[in-house]
């Protein structure tokens, strides 16, 4: 068993996710490399300043522009989107995921039971959509008028056509051909995926794959059954025998983090990274292409896996909740607050909006964890560089920083 301190654990998780010590990928090729390294790119339709997935990639990829992930997925066909926990996944993993798709179809206990119920409730519409897709190359739910459809009460859609298409997508008969304003345009799987990948792994292969992917995605994992992990299809009913077999086969290792009660798992192939970091060295493969996170602050997306859903508290001692779904009077900070990564710590957060009428990026509030940073010249320069790159990424023509209360920080940011 490896024993590491919390600093090593934090840098390892940040580095595995491509966030530390700085951006090491660039452009379209770098976008694909980043998504591969992350294991999943969670997708969300909400667009306030930019969509969460675009902010996620901006924090990792130089010269990233919004929507570049769609090029990698739907034009280059390097990835496909799928799941109740909606995320982009590498296309070459499709044979494993087709096992999970068919488990959903068949009502497997490790999968979402609502998929099978949908097949029963909307059987006629599913047959209809299946026939239409065989006749037409592509179809979107927008192609069907509400007046001609059966109304539904599902959050997945208000028409039976929406639920039927969603069912076919969840069970692997169709895939996302591309998106229009984030809405899926469907096509039969054989029109999207390479023929050699339209097959199923064995059940055992798929289960091992899912456990290993979960560990790699988190960097250090307890293989704990959470809602997100459940919707990723992790076979928790087989967790104990599979993890023990992976330990015996030398594919994973146990890691004890000082101060954490539970033992975690890491990929055995990552043990050398943990040794390097424990010795105070930065792995050569993680060398930034330009600035590091001490020279340029980075802003994390609301759904970034290193900070979302309580993980910021564990890794950084930073309480972060995405307050977008909270009533206004219950919000402590703001509607779309983003954490600020400086070095290997989360040190601040800000709320903002993009005023599209004037094309102005407006900072609505800015909060430091340690007020002393408001007088720190090095942080001020790093923050200004971070905002300068962020404004370019958003395509804004100007920035309004009057709500940054610390004079030094405000002056540096306003001098962009």
C-alpha positions as CSV (number, residue, x, y, z in Angstrom):
1,X,0.0,0.0,0.0
2,X,1.2,3.5,-0.9
3,X,1.0,6.2,1.7
4,X,0.9,9.9,0.6
5,X,0.1,13.2,2.1
6,X,-2.9,15.4,1.1
7,X,-0.7,17.8,-1.0
8,X,0.4,14.8,-3.1
9,X,-3.1,13.6,-3.4
10,X,-4.4,17.0,-4.5
11,X,-1.7,17.5,-7.1
12,X,-2.1,14.0,-8.4
13,X,-5.8,14.5,-8.9
14,X,-5.4,17.9,-10.5
15,X,-2.6,16.6,-12.7
16,X,-4.5,13.6,-13.8
17,X,-7.3,15.9,-14.9
18,X,-4.9,18.2,-16.8
19,X,-5.3,21.2,-14.4
20,X,-1.9,21.3,-12.8
21,X,0.8,22.6,-13.1
22,X,-0.6,24.2,-16.2
23,X,-2.3,23.7,-19.6
24,X,-0.4,21.0,-21.5
25,X,-2.7,20.6,-24.5
26,X,-3.5,22.9,-27.4
27,X,-6.3,23.3,-30.0
28,X,-8.4,20.6,-31.5
29,X,-5.9,17.8,-31.1
30,X,-5.4,18.9,-27.5
31,X,-9.1,18.9,-26.9
32,X,-9.3,15.3,-27.8
33,X,-6.3,14.5,-25.7
34,X,-7.8,16.3,-22.7
35,X,-11.1,14.4,-23.0
36,X,-9.2,11.2,-23.2
37,X,-7.3,12.0,-20.1
38,X,-10.4,13.1,-18.1
39,X,-12.2,9.9,-19.0
40,X,-15.5,11.7,-19.2
41,X,-16.5,15.2,-20.3
42,X,-19.8,15.9,-18.5
43,X,-22.2,17.8,-20.7
44,X,-24.8,20.4,-19.6
45,X,-27.1,22.6,-21.7
46,X,-27.1,25.6,-19.4
47,X,-25.4,28.6,-21.0
48,X,-24.9,31.7,-18.9
49,X,-21.4,32.8,-19.8
50,X,-20.4,29.6,-21.5
51,X,-21.5,26.0,-21.1
52,X,-19.8,24.0,-18.3
53,X,-18.1,21.6,-20.7
54,X,-16.5,24.5,-22.6
55,X,-15.3,26.1,-19.4
56,X,-13.9,22.7,-18.4
57,X,-11.9,22.4,-21.6
58,X,-10.8,26.1,-21.6
59,X,-9.1,25.4,-18.2
60,X,-7.1,22.6,-19.7
61,X,-6.5,23.4,-23.4
62,X,-4.7,26.4,-24.9
63,X,-6.5,28.2,-27.8
64,X,-9.7,26.4,-26.9
65,X,-12.9,27.9,-28.4
66,X,-16.5,27.1,-27.4
67,X,-17.8,24.1,-29.2
68,X,-14.5,22.6,-30.2
69,X,-15.5,19.4,-28.3
70,X,-18.3,19.0,-30.8
71,X,-15.8,19.0,-33.7
72,X,-13.8,16.2,-31.9
73,X,-17.0,14.2,-31.3
74,X,-19.4,14.7,-34.2
75,X,-17.1,15.6,-37.1
76,X,-14.0,13.5,-36.2
77,X,-16.1,10.8,-34.5
78,X,-13.5,10.5,-31.7
79,X,-16.2,10.5,-29.0
80,X,-19.9,9.8,-28.5
81,X,-22.3,11.2,-25.9
82,X,-24.5,9.0,-23.8
83,X,-26.0,8.3,-20.4
84,X,-28.4,9.5,-17.8
85,X,-25.2,11.2,-16.4
86,X,-24.6,12.8,-19.8
87,X,-21.0,12.7,-20.8
88,X,-18.7,12.4,-23.8
89,X,-16.9,9.1,-23.9
90,X,-14.1,7.9,-26.3
91,X,-15.6,6.1,-29.3
92,X,-13.2,3.1,-29.0
93,X,-14.9,2.3,-25.7
94,X,-18.2,1.7,-27.4
95,X,-18.2,-2.1,-27.1
96,X,-18.0,-1.9,-23.3
97,X,-20.8,0.7,-23.2
98,X,-23.0,-1.3,-25.4
99,X,-23.1,-3.9,-22.6
100,X,-24.4,-1.2,-20.3
101,X,-26.9,0.1,-22.9
102,X,-28.3,-3.4,-23.2
103,X,-28.4,-3.8,-19.4
104,X,-30.6,-0.7,-19.3
105,X,-32.8,-2.2,-22.0
106,X,-33.2,-5.4,-20.1
107,X,-33.7,-3.9,-16.6
108,X,-30.5,-5.0,-15.0
109,X,-30.4,-4.2,-11.3
110,X,-27.3,-2.1,-11.6
111,X,-29.0,0.2,-14.1
112,X,-31.7,2.8,-14.3
113,X,-35.1,1.0,-14.1
114,X,-36.9,3.9,-15.8
115,X,-35.4,2.9,-19.2
116,X,-37.3,-0.4,-19.2
117,X,-40.5,1.2,-18.0
118,X,-40.2,3.7,-20.9
119,X,-40.2,0.8,-23.3
120,X,-43.5,-0.4,-21.9
121,X,-45.1,3.0,-21.7
122,X,-44.1,4.2,-25.2
123,X,-43.8,1.0,-27.2
124,X,-45.9,2.3,-30.2
125,X,-43.9,5.5,-30.4
126,X,-40.6,3.7,-30.2
127,X,-41.6,1.4,-33.1
128,X,-42.6,4.5,-35.0
129,X,-39.3,6.3,-34.4
130,X,-37.4,3.2,-35.3
131,X,-39.2,3.0,-38.6
132,X,-38.7,6.6,-39.4
133,X,-34.9,6.4,-38.6
134,X,-34.6,3.4,-41.0
135,X,-36.2,5.5,-43.7
136,X,-34.6,8.8,-43.0
137,X,-30.9,9.4,-42.4
138,X,-31.3,11.7,-39.3
139,X,-34.1,12.9,-37.1
140,X,-34.6,15.4,-34.2
141,X,-37.4,15.6,-31.7
142,X,-38.0,19.1,-33.2
143,X,-39.1,17.5,-36.4
144,X,-42.4,16.4,-34.7
145,X,-45.2,18.9,-34.0
146,X,-46.6,18.9,-30.5
147,X,-50.2,18.9,-31.9
148,X,-49.5,15.5,-33.6
149,X,-47.9,13.8,-30.6
150,X,-49.0,12.4,-27.3
151,X,-48.1,14.8,-24.5
152,X,-45.9,13.4,-21.6
153,X,-45.0,14.7,-18.2
154,X,-41.3,13.6,-18.2
155,X,-38.4,15.9,-17.7
156,X,-36.9,14.1,-20.7
157,X,-39.4,15.7,-23.0
158,X,-43.1,16.8,-23.4
159,X,-43.8,14.6,-26.4
160,X,-43.8,10.8,-26.8
161,X,-41.5,11.2,-29.7
162,X,-38.8,12.7,-27.4
163,X,-39.1,9.8,-25.0
164,X,-39.0,7.3,-27.8
165,X,-35.9,8.7,-29.4
166,X,-34.3,9.0,-25.9
167,X,-35.1,5.3,-25.3
168,X,-33.5,4.2,-28.6
169,X,-30.4,6.3,-27.7
170,X,-30.1,4.9,-24.2
171,X,-30.3,1.3,-25.4
172,X,-27.8,1.8,-28.3
173,X,-30.0,1.5,-31.4
174,X,-29.3,5.1,-32.3
175,X,-26.5,7.6,-31.5
176,X,-26.1,11.4,-31.6
177,X,-25.2,12.3,-35.1
178,X,-24.6,15.9,-34.2
179,X,-26.2,18.7,-32.2
180,X,-28.1,21.8,-33.1
181,X,-28.2,24.4,-30.3
182,X,-27.2,21.5,-28.0
183,X,-30.3,19.4,-29.1
184,X,-29.5,15.9,-30.3
185,X,-29.9,15.0,-33.9
186,X,-30.2,11.2,-34.0
187,X,-29.1,8.6,-36.5
188,X,-28.9,4.8,-36.5
189,X,-25.8,3.6,-34.7
190,X,-24.4,2.1,-37.9
191,X,-24.5,5.5,-39.5
192,X,-22.4,7.0,-36.7
193,X,-20.0,4.4,-35.2
194,X,-17.3,2.5,-37.1
195,X,-18.6,-1.0,-37.9
196,X,-15.9,-2.8,-36.0
197,X,-17.0,-1.1,-32.8
198,X,-20.7,-2.1,-33.0
199,X,-20.3,-5.1,-30.9
200,X,-20.4,-6.0,-27.2
201,X,-17.6,-6.9,-24.8
202,X,-18.2,-9.8,-22.5
203,X,-20.0,-9.0,-19.2
204,X,-16.7,-9.6,-17.3
205,X,-14.7,-7.3,-19.6
206,X,-17.3,-4.5,-19.3
207,X,-17.4,-4.7,-15.5
208,X,-13.6,-4.5,-15.2
209,X,-13.5,-1.7,-17.6
210,X,-16.1,0.3,-15.7
211,X,-14.3,-0.1,-12.4
212,X,-10.9,0.9,-13.9
213,X,-12.5,3.9,-15.7
214,X,-14.1,5.1,-12.5
215,X,-10.7,4.9,-10.6
216,X,-8.9,6.7,-13.5
217,X,-11.6,9.4,-13.7
218,X,-11.3,10.2,-10.0
219,X,-7.6,9.6,-9.7
220,X,-8.1,8.3,-6.2
221,X,-11.3,6.5,-5.6
222,X,-13.1,4.6,-2.8
223,X,-15.4,3.1,-5.4
224,X,-18.2,4.6,-3.4
225,X,-21.8,4.3,-4.7
226,X,-22.9,7.8,-5.4
227,X,-25.7,9.0,-7.7
228,X,-23.2,10.0,-10.4
229,X,-21.3,6.8,-10.2
230,X,-24.5,4.8,-10.3
231,X,-25.6,6.6,-13.5
232,X,-22.1,5.9,-15.0
233,X,-23.0,2.2,-14.8
234,X,-20.4,1.2,-12.3
235,X,-21.2,-2.4,-11.2
236,X,-21.3,-2.0,-7.5
237,X,-22.9,-5.4,-7.0
238,X,-19.6,-6.8,-8.2
239,X,-17.3,-4.2,-6.6
240,X,-15.7,-6.4,-4.0
241,X,-14.7,-9.4,-6.2
242,X,-13.6,-7.2,-9.1
243,X,-11.5,-4.9,-7.0
244,X,-9.9,-7.8,-5.3
245,X,-9.1,-9.4,-8.7
246,X,-7.7,-6.1,-10.0
247,X,-5.5,-5.9,-6.9
248,X,-4.3,-9.5,-7.4
249,X,-3.6,-8.9,-11.1
250,X,-1.6,-5.8,-10.3
251,X,-3.9,-3.4,-12.2
252,X,-4.7,-1.2,-9.2
253,X,-3.0,-0.3,-6.0
254,X,-4.3,0.7,-2.6
255,X,-3.4,4.2,-1.4
256,X,-3.6,5.7,2.1
257,X,-3.8,9.4,2.2
258,X,-2.7,10.9,5.5
259,X,-5.8,12.5,7.2
260,X,-8.3,10.5,5.2
261,X,-10.0,7.6,7.0
262,X,-10.7,5.3,4.0
263,X,-8.2,3.6,1.8
264,X,-8.5,4.6,-1.9
265,X,-7.6,2.9,-5.1
266,X,-5.4,4.2,-7.9
267,X,-4.4,2.7,-11.2
268,X,-1.1,0.7,-10.9
269,X,0.1,2.5,-13.9
270,X,-0.1,5.8,-12.0
271,X,2.0,4.7,-9.1
272,X,5.1,6.3,-10.7
273,X,3.3,9.6,-10.7
274,X,2.5,9.4,-7.0
275,X,6.2,8.6,-6.3
276,X,7.3,11.5,-8.4
277,X,4.9,13.9,-6.7
278,X,5.8,12.6,-3.2
279,X,9.4,13.3,-3.9
280,X,8.5,16.9,-4.8
281,X,9.0,16.5,-8.5
282,X,6.5,17.4,-11.3
283,X,6.1,14.5,-13.8
284,X,7.8,15.5,-17.1
285,X,4.7,14.6,-19.1
286,X,2.8,17.3,-17.2
287,X,5.1,20.1,-18.2
288,X,2.9,23.2,-19.2
289,X,3.1,24.5,-22.7
290,X,2.9,28.1,-21.5
291,X,2.1,29.5,-18.1
292,X,1.6,27.4,-15.0
293,X,-1.2,27.9,-12.5
294,X,0.9,30.1,-10.2
295,X,1.6,32.5,-13.1
296,X,-1.9,32.4,-14.4
297,X,-5.0,31.6,-12.4
298,X,-7.5,29.1,-13.8
299,X,-11.3,29.2,-13.4
300,X,-13.0,25.8,-12.8
301,X,-16.4,24.9,-14.4
302,X,-19.4,24.3,-12.2
303,X,-19.2,20.5,-13.0
304,X,-15.5,20.1,-13.0
305,X,-14.7,16.7,-11.5
306,X,-12.0,18.0,-9.1
307,X,-14.4,20.4,-7.3
308,X,-18.0,19.6,-8.0
309,X,-20.4,17.8,-5.6
310,X,-18.4,18.3,-2.4
311,X,-15.0,17.3,-3.7
312,X,-13.6,20.8,-3.3
313,X,-14.1,20.5,0.4
314,X,-12.2,17.2,0.6
315,X,-9.3,18.2,-1.6
316,X,-9.0,22.0,-1.0
317,X,-10.9,22.7,2.2
318,X,-13.1,24.9,-0.1
319,X,-16.8,24.8,0.3
320,X,-18.3,24.9,-3.1
321,X,-21.9,24.4,-4.2
322,X,-23.2,25.2,-7.6
323,X,-26.1,27.5,-6.6
324,X,-27.8,27.6,-10.0
325,X,-30.7,25.5,-8.8
326,X,-31.1,27.3,-5.5
327,X,-33.8,29.9,-4.9
328,X,-32.4,33.4,-5.1
329,X,-32.8,34.0,-1.3
330,X,-30.9,30.8,-0.5
331,X,-27.8,31.6,-2.6
332,X,-24.7,32.5,-0.6
333,X,-22.6,33.7,-3.5
334,X,-24.4,33.7,-6.9
335,X,-26.1,32.0,-9.8
336,X,-23.0,30.9,-11.7
337,X,-20.1,31.1,-9.3
338,X,-16.8,29.6,-10.5
339,X,-13.8,28.6,-8.2
340,X,-10.4,30.1,-8.9
341,X,-7.4,27.8,-8.9
342,X,-4.1,29.4,-8.1
343,X,-1.1,27.1,-7.8
344,X,-2.7,23.9,-6.5
345,X,-5.3,25.6,-4.3
346,X,-8.7,27.0,-4.7
347,X,-8.3,30.5,-3.3
348,X,-11.3,32.5,-4.5
349,X,-14.6,32.4,-6.4
350,X,-16.5,34.9,-8.6
351,X,-20.0,35.2,-10.0
352,X,-20.4,36.7,-13.5
353,X,-22.5,37.2,-16.6
354,X,-22.0,37.9,-20.2
355,X,-24.0,40.9,-21.3
356,X,-24.6,40.0,-24.9
357,X,-26.1,43.3,-25.8
358,X,-22.9,45.2,-25.1
359,X,-20.7,42.0,-25.4
360,X,-19.3,42.8,-21.9
361,X,-18.1,40.2,-19.4
362,X,-19.4,41.5,-16.1
363,X,-18.0,40.3,-12.7
364,X,-21.0,40.4,-10.3
365,X,-19.1,39.4,-7.2
366,X,-15.6,38.3,-6.1
367,X,-14.7,36.5,-2.9
368,X,-11.3,35.5,-1.5
369,X,-10.8,32.7,0.9
370,X,-7.9,34.6,2.5
371,X,-8.3,38.4,2.4
372,X,-4.5,38.8,2.6
373,X,-4.4,37.7,-1.1
374,X,-6.0,41.0,-1.9
375,X,-2.6,42.6,-1.3
376,X,-0.5,39.9,-3.1
377,X,1.1,41.2,-6.2
378,X,1.9,37.7,-7.6
379,X,-1.7,36.7,-7.2
380,X,-3.0,39.9,-8.7
381,X,-0.9,39.4,-11.9
382,X,-2.0,35.7,-12.1
383,X,-5.6,36.7,-11.7
384,X,-5.4,39.4,-14.4
385,X,-3.8,36.9,-16.8
386,X,-6.6,34.4,-16.0
387,X,-9.3,36.9,-16.7
388,X,-7.5,38.1,-19.9
389,X,-7.5,34.6,-21.3
390,X,-11.1,34.0,-20.2
391,X,-12.4,37.2,-21.9
392,X,-10.8,36.1,-25.1
393,X,-12.3,32.6,-24.8
394,X,-15.8,34.1,-24.3
395,X,-15.3,36.4,-27.3
396,X,-16.2,39.4,-25.1
397,X,-15.0,42.9,-26.2
398,X,-14.6,44.3,-22.7
399,X,-14.7,43.4,-19.0
400,X,-16.4,45.2,-16.2
401,X,-14.6,44.5,-12.9
402,X,-16.0,47.1,-10.5
403,X,-17.4,44.5,-8.2
404,X,-13.9,43.2,-7.3
405,X,-13.7,44.8,-3.9
406,X,-9.9,44.6,-3.5
407,X,-8.3,47.7,-5.1
408,X,-5.0,46.0,-6.2
409,X,-6.9,43.1,-7.8
410,X,-9.4,45.3,-9.5
411,X,-6.7,47.6,-10.9
412,X,-4.7,44.7,-12.3
413,X,-7.8,43.1,-13.9
414,X,-9.1,46.4,-15.3
415,X,-5.7,47.0,-16.9
416,X,-6.2,44.0,-19.3
